[in-house]
């Protein structure tokens, strides 16, 4: 998601302005928002990763808002990663230690 955030960063303000200008005036904003972003997807959330991290106590709730701001096509992709899975998805420390190389911060092969 961070990469998506970086890709959308240069046009984020343009997408937000277009969304604000057209919201409630058109039934389908997607074509205009895609054009504003310059990609086949966009994000209408006020959040970006910098803003998410600046409000750490509310990170989980704000991340949900951020994800919901993606265009439907990208939200479908993002939701496949199940970021909202909560505690049931957290790895147990023994599994994490067994499969993670702390020196390189990468998974063990």
C-alpha positions as CSV (number, residue, x, y, z in Angstrom):
1,X,0.0,0.0,0.0
2,X,2.9,2.3,0.6
3,X,3.9,2.0,-3.0
4,X,0.4,2.9,-4.1
5,X,0.5,5.9,-1.8
6,X,3.7,7.0,-3.4
7,X,2.4,6.5,-6.9
8,X,-0.8,8.6,-6.1
9,X,1.1,11.3,-4.1
10,X,1.8,13.7,-7.0
11,X,-1.9,13.9,-8.0
12,X,-3.5,13.4,-4.5
13,X,-4.5,17.1,-4.2
14,X,-6.0,17.2,-7.7
15,X,-8.1,14.0,-7.0
16,X,-9.3,15.5,-3.7
17,X,-10.3,18.8,-5.4
18,X,-12.0,17.0,-8.2
19,X,-13.9,14.8,-5.8
20,X,-15.0,17.8,-3.7
21,X,-16.1,19.8,-6.8
22,X,-18.1,17.0,-8.3
23,X,-19.5,15.1,-5.3
24,X,-23.3,15.1,-5.4
25,X,-23.3,16.5,-8.9
26,X,-22.6,13.4,-10.8
27,X,-23.7,9.8,-10.2
28,X,-20.4,8.2,-11.4
29,X,-17.3,10.2,-10.5
30,X,-14.9,7.4,-11.3
31,X,-13.9,8.5,-14.8
32,X,-13.1,12.0,-13.7
33,X,-11.2,10.8,-10.6
34,X,-9.2,8.3,-12.7
35,X,-8.4,11.1,-15.1
36,X,-7.3,13.4,-12.2
37,X,-5.1,10.7,-10.8
38,X,-3.6,9.7,-14.2
39,X,-4.1,6.0,-13.3
40,X,-6.8,3.4,-13.5
41,X,-7.3,3.9,-9.7
42,X,-7.4,6.7,-7.2
43,X,-7.9,7.4,-3.5
44,X,-10.3,10.0,-2.1
45,X,-9.3,9.7,1.5
46,X,-7.8,12.7,3.2
47,X,-5.1,10.4,4.5
48,X,-1.8,9.5,3.1
49,X,0.9,7.4,4.9
50,X,2.5,10.4,6.5
51,X,-0.9,11.5,8.0
52,X,-1.7,7.9,9.1
53,X,1.6,7.6,10.9
54,X,1.2,11.0,12.5
55,X,-1.9,9.8,14.3
56,X,-0.5,6.5,15.6
57,X,-3.2,6.0,18.4
58,X,-5.9,6.0,15.7
59,X,-3.9,4.1,13.1
60,X,-6.3,1.1,12.7
61,X,-9.4,3.2,12.3
62,X,-7.7,5.7,10.0
63,X,-6.2,2.9,7.9
64,X,-9.7,1.6,7.3
65,X,-10.8,5.0,6.2
66,X,-7.7,5.2,3.9
67,X,-8.5,1.8,2.4
68,X,-12.2,2.7,1.8
69,X,-11.0,5.8,-0.1
70,X,-9.5,3.7,-2.9
71,X,-11.5,3.3,-6.1
72,X,-13.5,0.1,-6.1
73,X,-11.1,-1.7,-8.5
74,X,-8.1,-1.0,-6.2
75,X,-10.0,-1.6,-3.0
76,X,-10.8,-5.1,-4.3
77,X,-7.1,-5.8,-4.7
78,X,-6.2,-4.3,-1.4
79,X,-8.9,-6.2,0.5
80,X,-7.4,-9.5,-0.8
81,X,-4.5,-8.8,1.6
82,X,-7.0,-8.7,4.5
83,X,-5.4,-5.7,6.4
84,X,-8.5,-5.6,8.6
85,X,-8.1,-9.1,9.9
86,X,-7.1,-8.1,13.4
87,X,-5.6,-10.3,16.1
88,X,-6.5,-13.6,14.3
89,X,-3.9,-12.8,11.7
90,X,-1.0,-11.7,13.9
91,X,1.8,-14.2,13.7
92,X,2.9,-15.9,16.9
93,X,6.3,-14.8,18.1
94,X,7.7,-18.3,17.6
95,X,6.6,-18.4,14.0
96,X,7.8,-14.9,13.4
97,X,11.3,-15.6,14.9
98,X,11.5,-18.9,12.9
99,X,10.8,-17.3,9.6
100,X,12.3,-13.8,9.8
101,X,15.9,-12.8,9.6
102,X,16.3,-9.8,12.0
103,X,19.7,-8.9,10.5
104,X,18.4,-8.2,7.0
105,X,14.8,-7.6,8.0
106,X,13.6,-10.1,5.4
107,X,11.9,-13.5,5.4
108,X,14.2,-16.4,5.6
109,X,14.4,-18.5,2.4
